[in-house]
Amino acid sequence: MNKLAALGHFIGTWYVSTVLLAAVGLVLGSAVFFFAYPGKPKIGIIEIPFTVINDRSANEIGAMLDYVGNDGSIKGVVISLNSPGGGAAPSEELFFEMLKLREKKPVVMVMDDLVASGGFMMAMGANYILAKPSSFVGGVGVILSPLPPILPRQPSARVAVTGPFKLDGGTRRHYVTLTDQLQQAFASIVLSQRGDRLRMTRNQVLEGNIYSGVEAMQVGLIDGLGGRTDAIEKAASLAGIANYDLVDVNTEVSRIFNQKLDRINGPLRFSSDPSGELGMAALLSLLDGQGSGGSVDRSTLLKDLLSANADSLLTLPPPGGIGADPNEALPDFPLPITGPKAYYLYVGPSE
Protein backbone atom coordinates (compact mmCIF):
# COMPACT_ATOMS: atom_id res chain seq x y z
CA MET A 1 0.00 0.00 0.00
CA ASN A 2 2.80 2.38 0.84
CA LYS A 3 4.39 1.71 -2.55
CA LEU A 4 1.11 2.41 -4.35
CA ALA A 5 0.64 5.62 -2.36
CA ALA A 6 4.15 6.72 -3.20
CA LEU A 7 3.57 5.94 -6.88
CA GLY A 8 0.34 7.92 -6.87
CA HIS A 9 2.05 10.84 -5.18
CA PHE A 10 4.86 10.71 -7.73
CA ILE A 11 2.45 10.71 -10.68
CA GLY A 12 0.53 13.52 -9.10
CA THR A 13 3.47 15.89 -9.08
CA TRP A 14 3.08 18.71 -11.60
CA TYR A 15 6.07 17.92 -13.76
CA VAL A 16 5.17 14.25 -14.17
CA SER A 17 1.53 15.12 -14.89
CA THR A 18 2.65 17.61 -17.50
CA VAL A 19 4.78 15.02 -19.29
CA LEU A 20 1.99 12.43 -19.21
CA LEU A 21 -0.61 14.89 -20.48
CA ALA A 22 1.74 15.99 -23.26
CA ALA A 23 2.30 12.38 -24.30
CA VAL A 24 -1.44 11.65 -24.30
CA GLY A 25 -2.08 14.83 -26.29
CA LEU A 26 0.58 13.87 -28.81
CA VAL A 27 -0.96 10.42 -29.31
CA LEU A 28 -4.49 11.80 -29.68
CA GLY A 29 -3.34 14.56 -32.01
CA SER A 30 -1.49 12.11 -34.21
CA ALA A 31 -4.55 9.86 -34.36
CA VAL A 32 -6.80 12.74 -35.36
CA PHE A 33 -4.30 13.97 -37.97
CA PHE A 34 -3.69 10.63 -39.64
CA PHE A 35 -7.19 9.14 -39.42
CA ALA A 36 -9.72 11.97 -39.24
CA TYR A 37 -7.72 14.32 -41.50
CA PRO A 38 -5.62 12.09 -43.78
CA GLY A 39 -4.45 14.97 -46.01
CA LYS A 40 -5.15 18.39 -47.41
CA PRO A 41 -8.49 18.91 -49.13
CA LYS A 42 -8.43 18.97 -52.91
CA ILE A 43 -10.02 20.82 -55.80
CA GLY A 44 -10.69 18.58 -58.80
CA ILE A 45 -9.88 20.10 -62.21
CA ILE A 46 -11.67 18.74 -65.29
CA GLU A 47 -10.52 20.01 -68.69
CA ILE A 48 -12.97 19.48 -71.55
CA PRO A 49 -11.40 20.79 -74.78
CA PHE A 50 -13.48 21.52 -77.89
CA THR A 51 -15.97 18.67 -77.76
CA VAL A 52 -19.15 17.87 -79.66
CA ILE A 53 -21.32 16.07 -77.15
CA ASN A 54 -22.32 12.61 -78.31
CA ASP A 55 -22.75 9.24 -76.61
CA ARG A 56 -19.02 8.57 -76.44
CA SER A 57 -17.86 12.00 -75.25
CA ALA A 58 -20.73 12.15 -72.73
CA ASN A 59 -19.64 8.75 -71.41
CA GLU A 60 -16.06 9.95 -70.93
CA ILE A 61 -17.15 13.22 -69.29
CA GLY A 62 -19.56 11.28 -67.08
CA ALA A 63 -16.68 9.07 -65.90
CA MET A 64 -14.79 12.18 -64.75
CA LEU A 65 -17.87 13.54 -62.98
CA ASP A 66 -18.29 10.19 -61.22
CA TYR A 67 -14.64 10.25 -60.12
CA VAL A 68 -14.83 13.64 -58.42
CA GLY A 69 -18.22 12.80 -56.95
CA ASN A 70 -16.97 9.60 -55.32
CA ASP A 71 -13.61 10.94 -54.05
CA GLY A 72 -14.20 12.26 -50.55
CA SER A 73 -10.92 14.18 -50.50
CA ILE A 74 -12.12 16.38 -53.39
CA LYS A 75 -14.14 19.18 -51.81
CA GLY A 76 -14.81 21.30 -54.90
CA VAL A 77 -14.78 20.91 -58.68
CA VAL A 78 -13.73 23.24 -61.51
CA ILE A 79 -14.79 22.31 -65.05
CA SER A 80 -13.26 24.07 -68.04
CA LEU A 81 -15.60 23.62 -71.01
CA ASN A 82 -15.43 24.40 -74.73
CA SER A 83 -18.35 22.90 -76.67
CA PRO A 84 -20.94 23.86 -79.29
CA GLY A 85 -23.27 21.23 -77.85
CA GLY A 86 -24.32 18.07 -79.60
CA GLY A 87 -26.93 15.34 -79.31
CA ALA A 88 -30.00 16.18 -77.26
CA ALA A 89 -30.07 13.06 -75.09
CA PRO A 90 -26.31 13.06 -74.21
CA SER A 91 -26.50 16.79 -73.38
CA GLU A 92 -29.46 16.21 -71.09
CA GLU A 93 -27.65 13.31 -69.45
CA LEU A 94 -24.66 15.53 -68.61
CA PHE A 95 -26.98 18.18 -67.19
CA PHE A 96 -28.53 15.60 -64.85
CA GLU A 97 -25.07 14.34 -63.87
CA MET A 98 -24.02 17.89 -63.02
CA LEU A 99 -27.09 18.33 -60.81
CA LYS A 100 -26.21 15.16 -58.89
CA LEU A 101 -22.59 16.25 -58.50
CA ARG A 102 -23.42 19.68 -57.11
CA GLU A 103 -25.54 18.05 -54.40
CA LYS A 104 -22.29 16.55 -53.06
CA LYS A 105 -19.84 19.42 -53.55
CA PRO A 106 -19.67 22.85 -55.21
CA VAL A 107 -19.12 22.90 -58.97
CA VAL A 108 -17.74 25.93 -60.81
CA MET A 109 -17.87 26.05 -64.61
CA VAL A 110 -15.44 28.24 -66.54
CA MET A 111 -16.37 28.77 -70.19
CA ASP A 112 -13.66 28.98 -72.83
CA ASP A 113 -14.11 30.00 -76.48
CA LEU A 114 -17.60 28.62 -77.03
CA VAL A 115 -20.18 27.07 -74.73
CA ALA A 116 -23.46 26.89 -76.60
CA SER A 117 -26.62 24.85 -76.89
CA GLY A 118 -26.04 21.40 -75.29
CA GLY A 119 -22.78 22.60 -73.72
CA PHE A 120 -24.67 25.53 -72.23
CA MET A 121 -27.33 23.12 -70.94
CA MET A 122 -24.59 21.14 -69.16
CA ALA A 123 -23.25 24.36 -67.63
CA MET A 124 -26.67 25.09 -66.13
CA GLY A 125 -25.99 22.28 -63.64
CA ALA A 126 -23.07 24.16 -62.04
CA ASN A 127 -23.28 26.20 -58.83
CA TYR A 128 -21.37 29.11 -60.34
CA ILE A 129 -20.53 29.99 -63.96
CA LEU A 130 -17.62 32.09 -65.21
CA ALA A 131 -16.79 33.07 -68.79
CA LYS A 132 -14.13 35.05 -70.60
CA PRO A 133 -15.19 38.46 -71.95
CA SER A 134 -14.71 37.08 -75.49
CA SER A 135 -16.46 33.74 -74.87
CA PHE A 136 -19.51 32.89 -76.99
CA VAL A 137 -22.36 31.77 -74.73
CA GLY A 138 -26.00 30.72 -75.16
CA GLY A 139 -27.67 29.24 -78.24
CA VAL A 140 -30.73 27.90 -76.39
CA GLY A 141 -32.62 25.90 -78.99
CA VAL A 142 -33.04 22.67 -80.91
CA ILE A 143 -32.19 21.28 -84.34
CA LEU A 144 -34.26 18.32 -85.56
CA SER A 145 -32.99 16.71 -88.74
CA PRO A 146 -33.93 15.26 -91.14
CA LEU A 147 -37.66 15.95 -91.03
CA PRO A 148 -40.05 13.54 -92.77
CA PRO A 149 -41.15 14.51 -96.29
CA ILE A 150 -44.28 16.59 -96.72
CA LEU A 151 -45.95 13.70 -98.49
CA PRO A 152 -45.59 10.36 -96.63
CA ARG A 153 -43.46 7.85 -98.51
CA GLN A 154 -45.13 4.72 -99.75
CA PRO A 155 -43.77 1.43 -98.43
CA SER A 156 -42.44 -1.16 -100.80
CA ALA A 157 -44.81 -3.87 -101.96
CA ARG A 158 -42.58 -6.30 -100.02
CA VAL A 159 -43.12 -4.47 -96.72
CA ALA A 160 -46.24 -4.40 -94.53
CA VAL A 161 -46.61 -1.62 -91.96
CA THR A 162 -49.11 -1.02 -89.15
CA GLY A 163 -50.44 2.51 -89.16
CA PRO A 164 -49.85 5.37 -91.57
CA PHE A 165 -46.85 6.81 -89.67
CA LYS A 166 -45.05 3.63 -88.66
CA LEU A 167 -42.21 4.23 -91.13
CA ASP A 168 -41.49 7.86 -90.23
CA GLY A 169 -42.96 8.08 -86.71
CA GLY A 170 -45.31 10.93 -87.54
CA THR A 171 -46.07 13.77 -89.88
CA ARG A 172 -43.81 16.71 -90.54
CA ARG A 173 -46.13 18.88 -88.43
CA HIS A 174 -45.83 16.37 -85.58
CA TYR A 175 -42.03 16.65 -85.55
CA VAL A 176 -42.16 20.45 -85.68
CA THR A 177 -44.37 20.27 -82.58
CA LEU A 178 -41.82 17.99 -80.88
CA THR A 179 -39.11 20.52 -81.68
CA ASP A 180 -41.09 23.24 -79.95
CA GLN A 181 -41.57 20.99 -76.91
CA LEU A 182 -37.83 20.40 -76.66
CA GLN A 183 -37.15 24.11 -77.03
CA GLN A 184 -39.60 24.96 -74.25
CA ALA A 185 -38.02 22.33 -71.99
CA PHE A 186 -34.55 23.80 -72.64
CA ALA A 187 -35.80 27.30 -71.83
CA SER A 188 -37.38 25.99 -68.61
CA ILE A 189 -33.99 24.60 -67.53
CA VAL A 190 -32.34 27.99 -68.09
CA LEU A 191 -35.12 29.88 -66.28
CA SER A 192 -35.20 27.50 -63.31
CA GLN A 193 -31.41 27.28 -62.86
CA ARG A 194 -30.66 30.98 -63.30
CA GLY A 195 -33.67 32.11 -61.26
CA ASP A 196 -33.57 35.70 -60.05
CA ARG A 197 -30.13 36.19 -61.59
CA LEU A 198 -31.63 36.06 -65.09
CA ARG A 199 -32.54 39.42 -66.61
CA MET A 200 -34.25 38.07 -69.71
CA THR A 201 -37.81 37.14 -70.55
CA ARG A 202 -38.73 33.62 -71.61
CA ASN A 203 -39.25 34.79 -75.18
CA GLN A 204 -35.78 36.33 -75.23
CA VAL A 205 -34.28 33.05 -74.00
CA LEU A 206 -36.16 31.18 -76.73
CA GLU A 207 -34.62 33.33 -79.47
CA GLY A 208 -31.46 31.21 -79.33
CA ASN A 209 -29.03 34.12 -79.50
CA ILE A 210 -25.30 33.80 -78.91
CA TYR A 211 -23.85 36.36 -76.47
CA SER A 212 -20.33 37.45 -75.66
CA GLY A 213 -19.15 36.86 -72.12
CA VAL A 214 -19.76 40.52 -71.30
CA GLU A 215 -23.32 40.40 -72.67
CA ALA A 216 -24.01 37.09 -70.95
CA MET A 217 -22.98 38.68 -67.67
CA GLN A 218 -25.30 41.63 -68.27
CA VAL A 219 -28.36 39.46 -68.99
CA GLY A 220 -27.64 37.00 -66.16
CA LEU A 221 -26.74 33.89 -68.16
CA ILE A 222 -23.46 33.64 -66.21
CA ASP A 223 -22.31 34.75 -62.76
CA GLY A 224 -19.03 36.50 -63.52
CA LEU A 225 -16.07 37.08 -65.80
CA GLY A 226 -12.81 35.28 -65.19
CA GLY A 227 -10.57 32.36 -65.97
CA ARG A 228 -9.40 29.12 -64.43
CA THR A 229 -7.61 30.72 -61.47
CA ASP A 230 -10.73 32.68 -60.57
CA ALA A 231 -12.78 29.50 -60.87
CA ILE A 232 -10.45 27.60 -58.53
CA GLU A 233 -10.62 30.38 -55.94
CA LYS A 234 -14.42 30.44 -56.21
CA ALA A 235 -14.68 26.67 -55.80
CA ALA A 236 -12.47 26.80 -52.70
CA SER A 237 -14.57 29.62 -51.28
CA LEU A 238 -17.81 27.72 -51.85
CA ALA A 239 -16.27 24.59 -50.30
CA GLY A 240 -15.01 26.58 -47.30
CA ILE A 241 -11.38 25.52 -47.66
CA ALA A 242 -8.20 27.59 -47.82
CA ASN A 243 -5.22 25.21 -47.85
CA TYR A 244 -5.82 22.78 -50.72
CA ASP A 245 -4.19 20.79 -53.50
CA LEU A 246 -5.28 20.49 -57.12
CA VAL A 247 -6.13 17.17 -58.79
CA ASP A 248 -5.87 16.66 -62.57
CA VAL A 249 -9.00 14.54 -62.99
CA ASN A 250 -8.39 13.84 -66.69
CA THR A 251 -5.05 12.21 -65.87
CA GLU A 252 -6.38 10.25 -62.90
CA VAL A 253 -9.33 8.82 -64.81
CA SER A 254 -7.08 7.88 -67.76
CA ARG A 255 -4.62 6.20 -65.39
CA ILE A 256 -7.35 4.11 -63.73
CA PHE A 257 -8.81 3.15 -67.10
CA ASN A 258 -5.42 2.07 -68.47
CA GLN A 259 -4.68 0.01 -65.35
CA LYS A 260 -7.96 -1.87 -65.71
CA LEU A 261 -7.39 -2.32 -69.43
CA ASP A 262 -3.94 -3.78 -68.78
CA ARG A 263 -5.41 -6.27 -66.31
CA ILE A 264 -7.86 -7.39 -68.97
CA ASN A 265 -5.37 -7.52 -71.82
CA GLY A 266 -2.58 -9.09 -69.76
CA PRO A 267 -3.64 -12.75 -70.17
CA LEU A 268 -4.43 -12.19 -73.86
CA ARG A 269 -0.96 -11.22 -75.04
CA PHE A 270 1.04 -13.31 -77.48
CA SER A 271 3.23 -15.70 -75.54
CA SER A 272 4.43 -19.28 -75.38
CA ASP A 273 2.41 -19.49 -72.17
CA PRO A 274 5.30 -20.53 -69.88
CA SER A 275 3.41 -19.45 -66.78
CA GLY A 276 0.26 -21.36 -67.55
CA GLU A 277 -1.71 -18.23 -68.43
CA LEU A 278 -4.03 -18.18 -71.41
CA GLY A 279 -2.03 -16.99 -74.42
CA MET A 280 -3.39 -15.49 -77.63
CA ALA A 281 -2.86 -18.67 -79.63
CA ALA A 282 -4.78 -20.69 -77.04
CA LEU A 283 -7.54 -18.11 -76.99
CA LEU A 284 -7.93 -18.17 -80.77
CA SER A 285 -7.93 -21.93 -80.69
CA LEU A 286 -10.76 -21.90 -78.15
CA LEU A 287 -12.71 -19.35 -80.14
CA ASP A 288 -12.43 -21.49 -83.28
CA GLY A 289 -13.55 -24.58 -81.38
CA GLN A 290 -10.26 -26.42 -81.77
CA GLY A 291 -9.32 -28.91 -79.11
CA SER A 292 -12.82 -28.90 -77.64
CA GLY A 293 -14.43 -31.29 -80.11
CA GLY A 294 -17.02 -28.74 -81.22
CA SER A 295 -17.84 -25.14 -81.90
CA VAL A 296 -17.61 -22.47 -79.23
CA ASP A 297 -19.89 -19.44 -78.96
CA ARG A 298 -17.41 -16.55 -79.27
CA SER A 299 -19.73 -14.03 -77.62
CA THR A 300 -20.32 -16.26 -74.59
CA LEU A 301 -16.62 -17.02 -74.19
CA LEU A 302 -15.61 -13.37 -74.46
CA LYS A 303 -18.26 -12.39 -71.93
CA ASP A 304 -16.92 -15.00 -69.51
CA LEU A 305 -13.33 -13.81 -70.01
CA LEU A 306 -14.15 -10.12 -69.53
CA SER A 307 -17.01 -10.32 -67.02
CA ALA A 308 -14.89 -9.27 -64.04
CA ASN A 309 -13.72 -6.04 -65.62
CA ALA A 310 -16.07 -5.37 -68.53
CA ASP A 311 -17.61 -2.37 -66.78
CA SER A 312 -14.26 -0.55 -66.98
CA LEU A 313 -14.19 -0.61 -70.78
CA LEU A 314 -16.21 2.56 -71.22
CA THR A 315 -15.97 2.63 -75.00
CA LEU A 316 -15.81 -1.07 -75.90
CA PRO A 317 -19.01 -2.20 -77.68
CA PRO A 318 -20.37 -5.54 -76.43
CA PRO A 319 -20.26 -8.58 -78.72
CA GLY A 320 -23.10 -9.24 -81.12
CA GLY A 321 -23.00 -6.11 -83.29
CA ILE A 322 -24.29 -3.67 -80.67
CA GLY A 323 -22.74 -0.31 -81.36
CA ALA A 324 -21.96 -1.17 -84.96
CA ASP A 325 -23.22 0.52 -88.10
CA PRO A 326 -26.86 -0.48 -88.74
CA ASN A 327 -25.92 -2.03 -92.09
CA GLU A 328 -23.34 -4.22 -90.33
CA ALA A 329 -25.50 -5.03 -87.31
CA LEU A 330 -28.52 -5.97 -89.42
CA PRO A 331 -27.13 -6.97 -92.85
CA ASP A 332 -30.34 -8.69 -93.98
CA PHE A 333 -32.73 -5.95 -92.87
CA PRO A 334 -34.52 -4.64 -95.99
CA LEU A 335 -34.96 -0.99 -94.89
CA PRO A 336 -32.40 1.73 -94.17
CA ILE A 337 -32.44 2.83 -90.53
CA THR A 338 -32.91 6.58 -90.58
CA GLY A 339 -35.09 9.16 -88.90
CA PRO A 340 -34.96 12.57 -87.27
CA LYS A 341 -32.44 13.16 -84.51
CA ALA A 342 -32.58 16.03 -82.03
CA TYR A 343 -29.52 18.20 -81.38
CA TYR A 344 -28.77 20.95 -78.94
CA LEU A 345 -26.07 22.21 -81.26
CA TYR A 346 -24.75 25.59 -82.36
CA VAL A 347 -23.49 25.35 -85.93
CA GLY A 348 -22.41 28.98 -86.43
CA PRO A 349 -23.20 31.50 -89.15
CA SER A 350 -23.79 30.14 -92.66
CA GLU A 351 -22.01 31.57 -95.68
Stockholm file with secondary structure:
# STOCKHOLM 1.0

chainA/1-351         MNKLAALGHFIGTWYVSTVLLAAVGLVLGSAVFFFAYPGKPKIGIIEIPFTVINDRSANEIGAMLDYVGNDGSIKGVVISLNSPGGGAAPSEELFFEMLKLREKKPVVMVMDDLVASGGFMMAMGANYILAKPSSFVGGVGVILSPLPPILPRQPSARVAVTGPFKLDGGTRRHYVTLTDQLQQAFASIVLSQRGDRLRMTRNQVLEGNIYSGVEAMQVGLIDGLGGRTDAIEKAASLAGIANYDLVDVNTEVSRIFNQKLDRINGPLRFSSDPSGELGMAALLSLLDGQGSGGSVDRSTLLKDLLSANADSLLTLPPPGGIGADPNEALPDFPLPITGPKAYYLYVGPSE
#=GR chainA/1-351 SS CHHHHHHHHHHHSHHHHHHHHHHHHHHHHHHIIIIICCSCCEEEEEEECSCEECHHHHHHHHHHHHHHHHCTTEEEEEEEEEECEEEHHHHHHHHHHHHHHHHHSCEEEEEEEEEETHHHHHHTTSSEEEECTTCEEECCCCEEESCCCSSCCCCCTTCCCSSTTTTTSSCHHHHHHHHHHHHHHHHHHHHHHHGGGCCSCHHHHHTCCEEEHHHHHHHTSSSEECCHHHHHHHHHHHHTCSSCEEEEHHHHHHHHHHHHHHHHHGGGSCCCCTTSCCCHHHHHHHHTTTTTTSCCCHHHHHHHHHTTTGGGCTTCCCSSSTTSCHHHHSTTCSSCCCCCEEEEECCCCCC
#=GC SS_cons         CHHHHHHHHHHHSHHHHHHHHHHHHHHHHHHIIIIICCSCCEEEEEEECSCEECHHHHHHHHHHHHHHHHCTTEEEEEEEEEECEEEHHHHHHHHHHHHHHHHHSCEEEEEEEEEETHHHHHHTTSSEEEECTTCEEECCCCEEESCCCSSCCCCCTTCCCSSTTTTTSSCHHHHHHHHHHHHHHHHHHHHHHHGGGCCSCHHHHHTCCEEEHHHHHHHTSSSEECCHHHHHHHHHHHHTCSSCEEEEHHHHHHHHHHHHHHHHHGGGSCCCCTTSCCCHHHHHHHHTTTTTTSCCCHHHHHHHHHTTTGGGCTTCCCSSSTTSCHHHHSTTCSSCCCCCEEEEECCCCCC
//
